[in-house]
């Protein structure tokens, strides 16, 4: 029974996470096995990985569970990196730039949280 406010108790949220996370890991392992079985190109593997990560965060959102920004960022990195390769922009140095920007953002968040 869902509360009318849309916000579940912490026990309900923990139970949902307890089911969602193992399902997400299972789908991730299935994706790796499928990619290996069909010798999937690296770019398409990354696109699929990014979609899986973003779908897991969307599922969290639909279940009124807090979205994890860290995984949204990594999902975006994998998705953009995979599309970059699939669309043959590989000669442009996207990966180092994204990793540097991601590191700067994470460092900034850590510094801000220390100051509070």
Secondary structure, DSSP 8 states (H G I E B T S, - for coil): ---TTS---HHHHHHHHHHHHHHHHHHHHHHHHHHHHTT--HHHHHHHHHHHHHHHHHHHHHTT----HHHHHHHHHHHHHHHHHHTT-TTS-HHHHHHHHHHHHHHHHHHHHHH-
